[in-house]
Amino acid sequence: MFLVLLIGSALVAATTAAEADPVKVGVYDEAFCPACRNFAETQLGPTYEELKDIMVVHLNAYGWAQDWPWGEGYIFDCQHGPDECDGNQILGCADKYVTDPDLMVEFFTCFMSQDYTVYRPWDDGEKCAGQLGLDWETIKTCASSVEGQIIHHEAGVEFQALDPQPYGVPHITINGVADDYAYTNLKEAVCKAYTGEKPPACN
């Protein structure tokens, strides 16, 4: 009887852990924002590498850009200039066409880890796509077209609809709720938010 109860308890615990939803991490940023790049390199990349089994990442590259309809697409004014608009569209198109979430986070982290004092979004995108074996031509074609403009605009609609409105970027959400603590302690924030059995990396 004791053995049956023990096995039953273990099964319940395993089921509970398996059924726990992954933590949803929202990252709202700009392609050439220094603080955004620091977050990608020092927080998101390392945390995802350790906790990818219990988290999903939603990426949104827009920030303090503005846009206006132009023909079938849009024209943009980005905080760090037109190269940042290109970078935002590269990230948005990558998010659409890189269907493997692990590779998408790796691409994002690679792109955001390049030298931000020299704005080279197309070179950086090609470099990171090549390192990861991604289809750069598809991403590039999207990012340099009306399709990329629409994706960029839609990112702006989402960013501007956030409540409360962000006061800076990167703006990080945990399960849809703004979390300033996660900006400097993402791993701890994810571990705390996860309702299943904590993985060893959380201990």
Buried (B, 14 or more C-beta within 10 A) or exposed (E): EEEEEEEEEEEEEEEEBEEEEBBBBBBBBBBBBEEBBBBBBEBBBEBBEBBBEBBBBBBBBBBBBEBEEEEEBBEBEBBBEEBBBBBBBBBBBBBBBBEEBEBBBBBBBBBBBBEBEEBBBBEBBBBBBEEBEBEBEBBBBBBBBEBBBBBBBBBBEBBEEBEEEBEEBBBBBBBEEBBEEBBEBBBEBBBBBBBBEBBEBBE
